[in-house]
Amino acid sequence: MDCAAGILVNDGKIVIAPQPDQRLGYLHASYDSPYGKITSDWKYEKNRIVYTFEIPANMTATVRLEGCDPETLKAGSYERVVSL
């Protein structure tokens, strides 16, 4: 798993659990998995972190963001904003 991006694929299951670091400011990562392209991005904006994710067709992903309940997302593109 890439810790900063938090992309993990195991036994046909996708987990995205990014570990943002304010020293970096932002991160864009993608992984061409056997199931399709997975992306995990985050960036710091003032007093919040903006996350974007892309989950490949016919897949779901469990997304775990610090301070939030885990969420299962279907294929598609998503944005989540978390206040600091």
C-alpha positions as CSV (number, residue, x, y, z in Angstrom):
1,M,0.0,0.0,0.0
2,D,1.1,3.5,-0.8
3,C,0.6,5.1,2.7
4,A,0.2,8.7,1.5
5,A,-2.4,7.7,-1.1
6,G,-3.7,4.7,0.8
7,I,-4.6,2.5,-2.1
8,L,-4.8,-1.2,-1.3
9,V,-6.1,-4.0,-3.5
10,N,-6.3,-7.5,-2.0
11,D,-8.4,-10.5,-3.2
12,G,-10.6,-8.3,-5.4
13,K,-11.3,-5.8,-2.7
14,I,-10.3,-2.1,-2.8
15,V,-9.5,-0.1,0.3
16,I,-8.6,3.6,0.1
17,A,-7.2,5.0,3.3
18,P,-5.1,8.0,2.6
19,Q,-2.6,9.5,5.1
20,P,-2.4,13.2,4.2
21,D,0.6,15.1,5.4
22,Q,0.5,18.9,5.5
23,R,4.2,19.1,4.8
24,L,3.5,17.8,1.3
25,G,0.4,20.0,0.7
26,Y,-1.2,17.7,-1.9
27,L,-0.9,14.3,-3.5
28,H,-2.1,12.7,-6.7
29,A,-1.7,8.9,-7.1
30,S,-3.1,6.4,-9.5
31,Y,-2.8,2.6,-9.7
32,D,-3.6,0.6,-12.8
33,S,-5.0,-2.4,-11.0
34,P,-6.2,-5.7,-12.6
35,Y,-9.7,-4.2,-12.1
36,G,-9.0,-0.8,-13.7
37,K,-7.5,2.5,-12.7
38,I,-7.9,3.6,-9.1
39,T,-7.0,7.2,-8.1
40,S,-6.6,8.8,-4.7
41,D,-5.9,12.5,-4.4
42,W,-5.9,14.9,-1.5
43,K,-4.9,18.6,-1.0
44,Y,-4.9,21.0,1.9
45,E,-7.1,24.1,1.4
46,K,-7.1,26.6,4.3
47,N,-8.7,24.6,7.2
48,R,-9.8,21.6,5.3
49,I,-8.6,18.6,3.3
50,V,-10.2,17.9,-0.1
51,Y,-10.1,14.3,-1.2
52,T,-11.0,12.9,-4.6
53,F,-11.3,9.3,-5.6
54,E,-11.9,7.3,-8.7
55,I,-13.1,3.7,-8.5
56,P,-13.1,1.5,-11.6
57,A,-16.2,0.1,-13.3
58,N,-17.9,-2.9,-11.7
59,M,-16.0,-2.4,-8.4
60,T,-16.6,-1.0,-5.0
61,A,-14.1,0.5,-2.5
62,T,-14.1,1.0,1.2
63,V,-12.9,4.5,1.9
64,R,-11.5,5.3,5.3
65,L,-10.8,9.0,6.1
66,E,-9.4,10.1,9.4
67,G,-12.2,11.3,11.7
68,C,-15.0,9.9,9.5
69,D,-16.9,6.7,9.4
70,P,-15.8,4.2,6.7
71,E,-17.8,4.5,3.5
72,T,-18.4,2.0,0.7
73,L,-18.5,3.6,-2.7
74,K,-19.5,2.2,-6.1
75,A,-17.7,2.8,-9.3
76,G,-17.3,6.5,-10.2
77,S,-15.6,9.7,-9.2
78,Y,-16.1,11.2,-5.8
79,E,-15.0,14.2,-3.7
80,R,-15.1,14.5,0.1
81,V,-14.2,17.5,2.2
82,V,-13.1,17.2,5.8
83,S,-12.7,20.2,8.0
84,L,-9.6,20.3,10.2
